Amino acid sequence: MQVGAVFPQLEIGTDPDVIATYARTVEELGYDHLVIFDHVLGADSNRPGGWSGAYDHRSMFHEPFVLYGYLASLTTRLNLATAIIVLPQRQTALVAKQAAELDILSRGRLILGVGIGWNQVEYEALGMDFTNRGRRVEEQVAVLRLLWTEEVVDFKGRWHRVDRAGLNPLPVQRPIPVWMGGGWDRQTRTVVEPVLRRIARIADGWFTHLPANEDGRAGMAAFRRLVEEEGRDPAKLPVEGRLPAARSGVEDWKRGVEIFREIGMAGVELNTMGAGYHSIDEHLDALRRFRALI
């Protein structure tokens, strides 16, 4: 299995030296990739009407493209994965440009995970429509792939017009792999079929929140069914699971890895945020113990 580490951006702070030490150590430990979340803005939890989102304006989020541009020069082997970039709240051509540049600076180590997000306040502040994000993301992915593979693009869609223009330079990977997130409702513990079908239809891989239990097993079965219905081979569409370090230990991680492997996941990552660690050394120690399991 491929093994990833979730960048602990809510807790790592802003010291560039600490961030560099973390990334270099993750690479030295033999991790295949680093995973980062994306939020541009956080809503004030005291705003009129209240706020029930998972994060607010006090939650720290480093910007993925900028951070990975920094880490690309500090690492040599570690793949850099976004899981996920909230694509519909960003300009498609600009994401294509940023991703291409990062792929060049990292010598082809970018995995671009994208999704549609949930923060309406963030969408509004970035000038993007929250209501049609699910429909737009499919066209966005198509435009990204064109811009990464063709010197001149002539595209006219429902939301995009590229009038004989192109990126220069083009990325190392042509196209950059586009994985997608979402498709699992944690409250109902069931798949969200329209989202999962979109992933099955257009993604190069799935960053999933499936749990390491019978619900996860059922979710994987549903995903494989949808992939086959879309005329694709499930064996060629990798899925990566995520395990939390919070309220768990090595034995829990071991069982989780075994279940994910058994149900056919190609990768697994550990999220060390929220586990009560008080220093980056503690995050790295957990990653060291987790890596020894795989």
Secondary structure as UniProt FT lines:
FT   STRAND          2..6
FT   TURN            9..11
FT   HELIX           16..28
FT   TURN            29..30
FT   STRAND          33..36
FT   TURN            45..46
FT   TURN            48..49
FT   TURN            57..58
FT   HELIX           64..72
FT   TURN            73..74
FT   STRAND          79..86
FT   HELIX           87..89
FT   HELIX           92..105
FT   TURN            106..107
FT   STRAND          110..115
FT   HELIX           120..125
FT   TURN            126..127
FT   TURN            131..132
FT   HELIX           133..149
FT   STRAND          153..156
FT   STRAND          161..165
FT   STRAND          178..181
FT   STRAND          184..185
FT   TURN            186..189
FT   STRAND          190..191
FT   HELIX           193..202
FT   STRAND          205..207
FT   HELIX           214..229
FT   TURN            230..231
FT   HELIX           234..236
FT   STRAND          239..244
FT   TURN            246..247
FT   HELIX           250..262
FT   TURN            263..264
FT   STRAND          267..271
FT   TURN            273..274
FT   HELIX           280..291
FT   TURN            292..293
//
